[in-house]
Amino acid sequence: MSAITIDTSKVIDLQGFSANPSGISLNRRGRLARTVVVLSLAIVLGSVVSAKAGAGTEAAATKAYSFITVTVAPGETVWSLASRVAAGGDVRSLVSEIITVNSLASVDLTAGQKLRIPLS
């Protein structure tokens, strides 16, 4: 009978990599891991780009307004300014538009304040 000896000193286990004389090449497990990482990065990058571009958001239709600029006199309110400009129209919607256009935190006005009032 003959004895067979196996030299196990050259076995290298790099978990996903196999060594060859020309460098390191990926085995099946390594290629799968690389593919998963690349796809994950591509998905993250795609979602960031689409979020920056505004994808998936609804753009509200905006009206094209003409504005007049009014200086607030003592005792005037947003309602009094809106009723003067509305000329029989809906004063409530004009009050809401004045507040929105001027980015007012409250309906309190000070004398000398300048407001933009949209004309319908």
GROMACS elastic network, one bead per residue, 0.5 to 0.9 nm:
[ bonds ]
;  ai    aj funct       b0    kb
    7    10     6  0.70059   500
    7    11     6  0.85485   500
    8    11     6  0.56308   500
    9    12     6  0.82948   500
   12    18     6  0.76279   500
   12    19     6  0.75053   500
   13    16     6  0.81820   500
   13    17     6  0.76450   500
   13    18     6  0.74073   500
   13    19     6  0.89171   500
   14    17     6  0.52275   500
   14    18     6  0.66548   500
   14    19     6  0.83526   500
   15    18     6  0.80711   500
   15    29     6  0.80619   500
   15    30     6  0.79358   500
   16    26     6  0.63970   500
   16    27     6  0.58857   500
   16    28     6  0.73420   500
   16    29     6  0.51803   500
   16    31     6  0.79966   500
   16    33     6  0.83646   500
   17    24     6  0.67421   500
   17    25     6  0.62041   500
   17    27     6  0.57256   500
   17    28     6  0.87882   500
   17    29     6  0.80650   500
   17    30     6  0.61553   500
   18    24     6  0.63445   500
   18    25     6  0.59588   500
   18    26     6  0.62088   500
   18    27     6  0.62406   500
   19    22     6  0.83878   500
   19    23     6  0.66088   500
   19    24     6  0.51270   500
   19    25     6  0.66080   500
   19    26     6  0.86240   500
   20    23     6  0.56438   500
   20    24     6  0.61154   500
   20    25     6  0.71873   500
   21    24     6  0.80682   500
   22    25     6  0.86110   500
   25    30     6  0.86404   500
   26    29     6  0.75324   500
   26    30     6  0.50234   500
   26    31     6  0.57417   500
   27    30     6  0.52834   500
   27    31     6  0.61585   500
   27    32     6  0.86383   500
   28    31     6  0.51868   500
   28    32     6  0.61835   500
   28    33     6  0.86801   500
   29    32     6  0.51517   500
   29    33     6  0.62669   500
   29    34     6  0.86966   500
   30    33     6  0.50769   500
   30    34     6  0.61493   500
   30    35     6  0.85724   500
   31    34     6  0.50559   500
   31    35     6  0.61000   500
   31    36     6  0.86199   500
   32    35     6  0.50993   500
   32    36     6  0.62073   500
   32    37     6  0.86898   500
   33    36     6  0.51809   500
   33    37     6  0.62652   500
   33    38     6  0.86749   500
   34    37     6  0.52063   500
   34    38     6  0.61598   500
   34    39     6  0.85809   500
   35    38     6  0.51786   500
   35    39     6  0.60531   500
   35    40     6  0.84611   500
   36    39     6  0.52088   500
   36    40     6  0.60410   500
   36    41     6  0.86207   500
   37    40     6  0.51271   500
   37    41     6  0.62320   500
   37    42     6  0.86143   500
   38    41     6  0.52039   500
   38    42     6  0.61685   500
   38    43     6  0.87055   500
   39    43     6  0.61701   500
   39    44     6  0.86499   500
   40    43     6  0.51755   500
   40    44     6  0.62734   500
   40    45     6  0.85927   500
   41    44     6  0.51334   500
   41    45     6  0.60381   500
   41    46     6  0.84586   500
   42    45     6  0.50941   500
   42    46     6  0.59862   500
   42    47     6  0.85777   500
   43    46     6  0.50640   500
   43    47     6  0.61760   500
   43    48     6  0.86352   500
   44    47     6  0.52238   500
   44    48     6  0.62478   500
   44    49     6  0.86849   500
   45    48     6  0.51606   500
   45    49     6  0.61923   500
   45    50     6  0.86133   500
   46    49     6  0.51718   500
   46    50     6  0.61043   500
   46    51     6  0.85179   500
   47    50     6  0.51205   500
   47    51     6  0.60146   500
   47    52     6  0.85590   500
   48    51     6  0.51458   500
   48    52     6  0.62288   500
   48    53     6  0.86450   500
   49    52     6  0.51558   500
   49    53     6  0.61947   500
   49    54     6  0.87322   500
   49    55     6  0.88140   500
   50    54     6  0.62233   500
   50    55     6  0.52246   500
   50    56     6  0.81369   500
   51    54     6  0.51959   500
   51    55     6  0.58908   500
   51    56     6  0.79413   500
   51    57     6  0.89016   500
   52    55     6  0.76767   500
   54    57     6  0.57863   500
   54    58     6  0.85550   500
   55    58     6  0.84930   500
   59    62     6  0.86994   500
   62    65     6  0.89677   500
   65   118     6  0.57468   500
   65   119     6  0.64102   500
   65   120     6  0.71083   500
   66   117     6  0.83350   500
   66   118     6  0.56892   500
   66   119     6  0.54185   500
   66   120     6  0.75801   500
   67   116     6  0.58967   500
   67   117     6  0.53398   500
   67   119     6  0.57227   500
   68   115     6  0.81903   500
   68   116     6  0.56324   500
   68   117     6  0.53258   500
   68   118     6  0.65848   500
   68   119     6  0.72287   500
   69   114     6  0.65114   500
   69   115     6  0.55621   500
   69   117     6  0.62472   500
   69   118     6  0.89477   500
   70    81     6  0.86926   500
   70   113     6  0.82113   500
   70   114     6  0.55673   500
   70   115     6  0.53080   500
   70   116     6  0.64089   500
   70   117     6  0.72714   500
   71   111     6  0.76879   500
   71   112     6  0.55262   500
   71   113     6  0.56043   500
   71   115     6  0.64238   500
   72    75     6  0.83632   500
   72    76     6  0.63657   500
   72    77     6  0.81707   500
   72    81     6  0.85696   500
   72   109     6  0.73948   500
   72   110     6  0.68983   500
   72   111     6  0.51687   500
   72   112     6  0.51634   500
   72   113     6  0.52977   500
   72   114     6  0.62021   500
   72   115     6  0.73405   500
   73    76     6  0.57282   500
   73    77     6  0.89615   500
   73   110     6  0.79646   500
   73   111     6  0.50230   500
   73   112     6  0.62537   500
   73   113     6  0.81696   500
   74    77     6  0.89164   500
   74   109     6  0.88651   500
   74   110     6  0.72020   500
   74   112     6  0.78426   500
   75   109     6  0.86120   500
   75   110     6  0.84384   500
   75   111     6  0.75892   500
   76    79     6  0.81758   500
   76    80     6  0.61926   500
   76    81     6  0.70396   500
   76   109     6  0.75265   500
   76   110     6  0.85066   500
   76   111     6  0.79490   500
   77    80     6  0.51798   500
   77    81     6  0.63278   500
   77    82     6  0.85563   500
   77   107     6  0.75235   500
   77   108     6  0.73024   500
   77   109     6  0.64897   500
   78    81     6  0.52226   500
   78    82     6  0.60732   500
   78    83     6  0.85763   500
   78    95     6  0.62527   500
   78    98     6  0.76224   500
   78    99     6  0.81100   500
   78   107     6  0.64814   500
   78   108     6  0.79629   500
   78   109     6  0.74878   500
   79    82     6  0.50679   500
   79    83     6  0.60235   500
   79    84     6  0.85281   500
   79    91     6  0.73114   500
   79    92     6  0.79489   500
   79    94     6  0.86296   500
   79    95     6  0.61432   500
   79   107     6  0.89003   500
   80    83     6  0.51809   500
   80    84     6  0.61688   500
   80    85     6  0.87433   500
   81    84     6  0.52209   500
   81    85     6  0.63941   500
   81    86     6  0.85620   500
   81    95     6  0.83878   500
   81   117     6  0.84681   500
   82    85     6  0.52084   500
   82    86     6  0.57313   500
   82    87     6  0.88162   500
   82    91     6  0.58377   500
   82    92     6  0.81067   500
   82    94     6  0.59043   500
   82    95     6  0.57773   500
   82    98     6  0.78934   500
   82   117     6  0.79799   500
   83    86     6  0.51242   500
   83    87     6  0.67630   500
   83    88     6  0.77584   500
   83    89     6  0.82607   500
   83    90     6  0.84372   500
   83    91     6  0.55946   500
   83    92     6  0.88370   500
   83    94     6  0.83239   500
   83    95     6  0.85709   500
   84    87     6  0.63837   500
   84    88     6  0.89290   500
   85    88     6  0.86901   500
   85    89     6  0.87693   500
   85    91     6  0.86509   500
   85    94     6  0.86817   500
   85   117     6  0.82560   500
   85   118     6  0.89542   500
   85   119     6  0.76641   500
   86    90     6  0.66926   500
   86    91     6  0.59922   500
   86    94     6  0.71200   500
   86   119     6  0.82201   500
   86   120     6  0.81330   500
   87    90     6  0.86883   500
   87    91     6  0.87269   500
   88    91     6  0.79090   500
   89    93     6  0.89608   500
   89    94     6  0.85251   500
   90    93     6  0.58285   500
   90    94     6  0.66468   500
   90    95     6  0.89736   500
   91    94     6  0.51115   500
   91    95     6  0.61399   500
   91    96     6  0.87006   500
   92    95     6  0.51260   500
   92    96     6  0.63470   500
   92    97     6  0.87261   500
   93    96     6  0.50452   500
   93    97     6  0.62036   500
   93    98     6  0.86596   500
   94    98     6  0.60875   500
   94    99     6  0.85840   500
   94   117     6  0.84033   500
   94   118     6  0.78275   500
   94   119     6  0.89605   500
   94   120     6  0.88139   500
   95    98     6  0.51485   500
   95    99     6  0.62824   500
   95   100     6  0.86634   500
   96    99     6  0.52205   500
   96   100     6  0.61950   500
   96   101     6  0.86218   500
   97   100     6  0.50150   500
   97   101     6  0.58987   500
   97   102     6  0.83945   500
   97   117     6  0.80519   500
   97   118     6  0.73490   500
   98   101     6  0.52455   500
   98   102     6  0.60499   500
   98   103     6  0.82461   500
   98   104     6  0.82847   500
   98   115     6  0.78974   500
   98   116     6  0.70575   500
   98   117     6  0.57186   500
   98   118     6  0.69444   500
   99   102     6  0.54677   500
   99   103     6  0.58203   500
   99   104     6  0.51674   500
   99   105     6  0.79242   500
   99   106     6  0.79322   500
   99   107     6  0.73589   500
  100   103     6  0.50798   500
  100   104     6  0.67588   500
  101   104     6  0.80198   500
  101   115     6  0.88521   500
  101   116     6  0.71399   500
  101   117     6  0.77950   500
  101   118     6  0.79927   500
  102   115     6  0.65294   500
  102   116     6  0.64561   500
  102   117     6  0.83404   500
  103   106     6  0.89709   500
  104   107     6  0.68621   500
  104   108     6  0.85097   500
  105   108     6  0.84785   500
  106   109     6  0.82334   500
  109   112     6  0.88871   500
  109   113     6  0.70169   500
  110   113     6  0.56648   500
  111   114     6  0.87989   500
